[in-house]
């Protein structure tokens, strides 16, 4: 179905798996891959067999960043071509946030530049113990501009600036300490552990998880009072869902 990604749905675990599939280019993000990834994410959102989306990469690395050959082509073509290329990646980051289903990045090997941005844009990030993260764009005189909106929310302003201004690589444990990563699993068990993590997430109420994700991002930038009011509305809505009704009933019958 796709040329640059692989997709499958584990109907038992209720997890849709999307794998970047340019291992010869370290899964670098070109226009075709970004376009296919957006389409696959949209399809996974509409697929009732899946409750969680897991994004990973084929080969030795998660994603080494943007395909610099295409970046050079857009530079040569002028500012409008560069803007269109950047906006396409920005649409991917926005899509990840707008999906109702949680998206988990399972990172092994290197996640650098735009690849690190892709991981950061996902709702949760689990990493292999041998994974490396970094925003080395400064070394090319470039700026990880769009991901900055996500990065500063994940790690705070000063840490975000340090990451992009120094451009240093960090290991998985450091990434977890910074807040980029939520879980680190042993490299030799990474596939099984990341699949099990996604499976456990999928086992919970789909409506509760979806409402929690929506609320988390909706209150971003709100005043404290507005966030509490919005939370009260979501609280009331959650009580009316079939999952909540049956959950309360099971608890009371114990």
Buried (B, 14 or more C-beta within 10 A) or exposed (E): EBEBBBBEBBEEBBBBBBBBBBEEBBBBBBBBBBBBBBBBBEBBBEBEEBBBBBBBBBBEBBBBBBBBEBBEBBEEEEEEEBEEBBEBBBBBBBBBBEBEBBBBBBBBBBBBBBBBBBBBBBBBBBBBBBBBBBBBBBEEEBEBEBBBBBBBBBBEEEBBBBBBEBBEBBBBEBBBEBBBBBBBBEBEEBBEBBBEBBBEBBEBBBBBBBBBBBBEEBBEEEEEEEBEEBBEEBEEEBEEBEBBEEEEEEEEEE
